Amino acid sequence: MKKNIRWLLAICLLAITGVIVLQFYWINNYYKTSLFNFEREANLAFEDAIKKDFQLRCDTIESLLVKQLMDTTSFIITSKLLPNLGVTSHRIINAKDKKDLTSFSHAELPDSLRIADTAYKRKIAQCFARSLRTEELDNHVVYYRIQSLGNFTLEKVKKYGFDTSRFRPVLQQYLAQKNIYTTFHFSLTNADSLFNYRKQPDSLIKKRTVITKAQPTYKWWKQEEQYVRTFFENPVGYVFSKMKWILAGSLLLIVLVALSIWLLLKALFHEKKLAVIKNDFINNITHELKTPVATISAAVEALHDFNLGKEKQIRYLGHAKNETNRLAKLIDNILNISLYGKNKIPVQLEEIEIEKTIGEITENLKLATDKAVHYQFINSTGINMLMVDKALFQQALTNVLDNAIKYSETEPCLTVACCSDNNYIHMHCTDKGEGIAASSLPYVFEKFYREPKSNHAIKGHGLGLSYVQKIMEAHHGKIDISSIKGKGTNVILSWPL
């Protein structure tokens, strides 16, 4: 049996270890996949944010160009029809230098500009600014079509060049769309590769920092800021947000497997314990049934086969009667086992006199033992009548006091002290016997339980206190026990008033 249990424990531990190892392998692979996805999503967001930031900067410069072209102190806009070409030419002239000018035509501007037509003038300025953006700004160059306009455009390009403080909220917006909220910072360098990842320093590798691909800033006027990368700190928050259901499922699976194995082992050891209890119970009850039967048989045989005097006949008959009563009690105890299974005891309440009833119980116990019992009854409650089932009351007190006598020395000292509160009368049954170990106290009310010993010199079945607990529950009362090994035990029976 022990060998089988060891094998079962080994298999269970192997099963749990296997589940944990497999879960770790799956989680590790999923972690790497999530980290790869984070890097990919971060790069996509970074590229989109770079494009959006450039678009916003071009939008700003374009709107400033339109505003500058509409300023009559800076530029003059005129129109002239070209009959040979069939188009209208619009001219942008420097207000301070009439020779500094440029002209253009556009399909959306077929008409000539009339004086005071501000709306059409703005349309001409917008078309011209849009052409500058398309041909120059979008290609990261500035052509000097007009000296003053070229200077103005270049100034704004430098003023609204790539700037990390303006770029940060744009990138944060794109990252948020991908549920990335990891802390990051930027790195600006004078040279980098647009195609390959940069080798990370060991200090960043240890921190598991993720670095995006480089993107050009086109700030030709600042050589130290030609390329930009984004450094993301250890993206553990993002990774675990992606893995939360995997982790929860894995943890739940491990817990369920461990719980199932624990319940299996608990059931197994419980069955083993029941088998030991059953064998112990059968051995004890067999021995105790044989003893009275043998005594009765011997007494009857002596009465039958020998011519005995009247005094000896009475003595043998007394032995037979005592053993018959003992046998009947044993049978009653066995029958009570079925009563425990039903988990209820019928109660017939009647009024009893407490001191008298307990006195009768102790007198019967004194007669049934060879020990010199010292008994003391104390009742400070002023209550001497109690509504209980008399037979069950006697059985409960008998079981408790009988244990006190059996597990005491040659001269047991018993005290029954009564106290009360508004709801109960509490009977403290105290002895100075061998006591119960603290490790056994939680189990003393279990059916068939007996404190583990190498040899039980005192015979019993482990039913006494369990039966007492059932009796107290049937009366809606309580039972408590405290004990110190080697100093004695105190059992409190609380009967409802």
Secondary structure, DSSP 8 states (H G I E B T S, - for coil): -HHHHHHHHHHHHHHHHHHHHHHHHHHHHHHHHHHHHHHHHHHHHHHHHHHHHHHHHHHHHHHHHHHHHT-TTTEEEEEEEETTTTEEEEEEEETTEEEEEEEE--TT--S---TT-HHHHHHHHHHHHHHHHHHTGGGT----SSHHHHHHHHHHHHHTS--HHHHHHHHHHHHHHTT----EEEEEES---SSS-----HHHHHTT-EE---EE---TT-GGGSEEEEEE---HHHHHHHHHHHHHHHHHHHHHHHHHHHHHHHHHHHHHHHHHHHHHHHHHHHHHHHHHHHHHHHHHHHHHHS---HHHHHHHHHHHHHHHHHHHHHHHHHHHHHHHHHT------EEEEHHHHHHHHHHHHHHT-SS--EEEEEE-SS--EEEE-HHHHHHHHHHHHHHHHHTS-SS-EEEEEEEE-SSEEEEEEE--SS---TTTGGGTTSTT-----S---S---S-HHHHHHHHHHHTT-EEEEEEETTTEEEEEEEEE-
